[in-house]
Amino acid sequence: MTAPTTERVVDVWNGDIRLRFKVAGQGPALVYLHGASGLVWDEVLDRLSQDYTVYAPEFPGTSAVDPYAIHKVDDLWQLVLLYEQAIRQLDIGTPALMGQSFGGMLAAELAAAYPDRFSKLVLLDPVGLWRDDAPVTNWITAPADSLPSLLFAEPDGPAAAALLAPPADPEEAIAAGAALVWSMGCTGKFLWPLPDKGLRKRLHRVQAPTLVVWGEKDALISPVYAEDFVAGIADARATVIAGSGHIPQIEAADATYDQVSAFLSA
C-alpha cells in the first residue's frame, strides 16, 4: 500500500453502532463497500486514491472498534439505513459508490433506496440476484478448501495466496482464519439461505450511471448475472475482465482499474 490511510469513526443507529472508515487520497469522494472476506486495501483502491478520496467502511462486526455491532442489526433494510446514515454523516456530498460481491449488492440496494444520493455506481461481481439456471454458490457452506477455486481463476496463483494464504506464525494463522470465518458469517447473516431479497424489483430505481464489472471465470457467481443487472438499471453497462475470477480487483488489478477509472472520470 502506498497511499497513507487515516480513519474516521461515526456513531450511527441511535448511537448503538460505531462504524470505522479507512480514508485515503484526495479529490472527489468515492465510497467502497467490501465483500464477505472483509476489508482489503487492494491495488485498485490504492490507485484510485490518487484521484479520489476513498472511504471504505468496515462491515458491522468485523471492526475492532465495535466487534459486537453485528448483533444490533436485524435485516438487510436496517443495514441499508445504517449505511446511508453513516455516509451522510461523513458530509461528503454526492459520492460515487463502489461495491464488491456482497458489498456490490449493498451498494445496489443503497443506490435504489436513495436514487439521488450517489453520482455513479460501480458493481464488482455483485451478489443479490438469483437465476435457477445459474445458482449462486453458498460460500458459507462450501468446504474451506474449495474457496480458492471459487474465488480465483488461478486458485494456486499469487492473487489467491495474497488473500487466503495463512500467516507463517501458527497463532496468527488461527486468528486470520477465525477472522475470515467471522467476516463471512457477519455478511452471510443478511444473504443466506436465500440470496435474493427482491433486489431485482428495485433495480429500476437506480438513477446513477452504473458500471457492472465481472470476472470472466467467476465460479462463485456466474457472469451471466451481469446481463440482469444491466437490464434492470436504466443507465448501465457491463464489462468482463478476461482471465479473472470473482475478485477482479485483486486477480486482474490493471484491467479492473483501467475500466473503473475511465468510467468514474468520464
N, C-alpha and C positions, 0 to 999 in steps of 0.2 A: 504494500500500500504506500503510495507516495503522497496522497492528499492528506494533510493533517485533519483530524476529526475533533469536533467538540461534542458536547452533549447538552440536550435540553430535556428537562423533565416537566411534564404538565400533569396537573391533577384533574381528573375527569370523573364522570359518573357520580356526581354529588360528592366529590372528594374521596370516594372509596377506592379509586384506582389511580396509580401513578404510571404514566406511560413515558418511557425514555426514548428519545430520538437521538440517533447519531447524525451529526450535521457536518457537512464538508462542502467546500467550494465557494464560488461566488457567481452571481448572475441571477437570472430568473429562477423561481422556486420549482423544484421537482421532488415530489413525494414518492418514495419507493416502498412497496409492501412486499415483504419476503415470503418465501414458500414454507412448506411444512418442516423443512430441516433446520429452520432458524435463520437468523440474520447473518449473512456472509457479505463482507465488504469486498466485492469482486472487482476484477479489472474494468468491467464496463461501468460500474458505478464510479470507480476511481477516475476514469477518463471523462465521464460526463460531468464530474465535479470541476473540471477545468472551465466549463462554460455555464454551469448551473449550480445553484445552491441545493444540494441534495439533502433531503430529510428522510431518514429511514427509521421508523419506529420498530421497537422490539415487540413482538406479539405478546398479549397479556399472558402471564405465567412463565414466559421464557426469559424474563429480565430479572437480574439480581436486585433491582430496586423495588420490585413488587412480585415475588415469586408465587404468591397465592392469588394473584389477580384473576386467574382463570376460573376460580370458583365463584367469582362475583358477576359473571356474565352468563346468561342462561341460553341465549339463542342467537341466530345469525342477525336478526333485526337489531337486537341490542348491540351487537358488535358493530354494525354499520353506524348506529347512532353514536356510539362511543368514539369511533374513529373520526367521524365528522366533527364532533366536538373538539377532539384533540387537534385536528388540523386547523380548525377555526381559531383556536386559542394560540396557535403559532403566529397568527396575524401576518400571513404571507400572501395575501391577496387571492388570486385565482391561479393556483399552481397547476402544472402538468402532473399527471398521476400515472405511475407505472407499477405493475404488479406481476409477480411470477407464480405460476401454479396456483396454490391456494390464495396467495396474495393477488393473483390475477382475477380470481373470482371475486374477492373482496373489493378490488378496485372497480370492477364492472358494476357490482352492487352499489357502491358509493356513487359512481357516475350516473347510474339510473335513478337513484333516490334523490340526488341533488344535481339535476341537469345543468344548472348554471354555475356550478361550484368549481369546475375544472376546465382548464384551457385545452388540454389534449389528454388522450388516454392511450397508454401502451400496455398491451396484454401479452405476456410471455408464457406460452403453453398453459393457458388458464384452465382450471377445472371449473365445474359449475353447471355443465350441461350433461345430458345423457342420450345415448343412442343405443338401441338394442343390438344393432349390427356392429357396434364398436364400444363394448363396455369398458368403463374406466377401471383400472386396476386399483384395488383397495390396498394402499401401501401400509395400512395398519396391520392387516392380517397376513400380508406377504412375508415369506421367510426372509430373515435378515440377509442371508447370503444371496438373495435374488435382487437386492436393491441396486447393486452396480449395473446389472444388465437392464433393469427397468428404467434407470435414470440416465444412462450414458450409452451412446452408440459404441464406444470403446470401453467396456467395463474394466479392462486392465490398463487403461491409458492414464496419463498424468492427471487429467481433469478429475477422474473418479478417485484417484489416490488423494488428490488435494482436498477433496470434500469428505471422503469416507474413511481413509486410512487412519487407524488409531495411532495415538502418540506412542512413542517407544516406551515411555515410563508406564509400568503396569497400573499404578494408581490413577495417572492422568488418563489412561485408556479407558478405565472403568468409568471415570467421571464424564468423559466425552461421549461414551456410549449411552450412559444414562441421560445426558442432556439431549441427545438426538431422539431417544425414545420419548422423553418428556415433551419435547417440542412437537413431535409428530402427533402425540396424544392431545396436546392442547389445541392444535388446529383441527385435528380429526373430530373433536367434540362437535364442531359446527358443520361437519360434512357427512360423516358416515352414520348409519349404514346405507343411506340413500343419498348419493351425491348430486341430487337435483332438487333444489329448493325453490324452483319456479323462476329461476333467472331468465329462462328463455322468454317468458311472458313479460319481462320487464326491460329487456334489452332495447326495445323501441324507444324508451325514454332517454337513452343516452344521446346527448347533443354534441358532445366533444368529438372533434375529429379523432379517429381511432386507428391505430396500427396494431394488427394481430401478428405476432411473431411465433413461428412454430419450428421446432427441430424436426427435420425430415425423418429421423429414425426414432422418434419418441415412442417408447414401448409402454409407457405408463398411460398416456392419454393420446389417442390417435390423432395425427394431423388433420383427419377429416373434420374434426371439430372446428377448425379454422373457418370452414365454409359456413358453419352455423352461426358463429359469432359475427361474421361479415354480413350474413343475410339478415341478422336481427338488428344491426346498428346502421342507421341511415348513412352516416359518413364514415365508412370503414373500409380498409383494405388489408390484405394479408400478404405476408412474405414468409417463405420457407427457407430455413437455414440448412444448407446441404451438409451432410456428414455429422449432424448433431443429434443428440438425444433430447431428453426432457429439459435440460438446463443449458440452453444455447449460450447464455451469457458467460458460462464457465468453459464449456467444451468448444465453443466457436466464438470466442470473445471479439475478434476483429470484425467478423461478418455481422455479428449482432450489434456491435457498437456502430458500425457504419450505417446500418438500417435505422436504428433508433435515433442516432444523432441527426441524420438527414431529415427524418420525419419531424423531430422536435424543432429544428431550425427553419423548416420551410414556412 
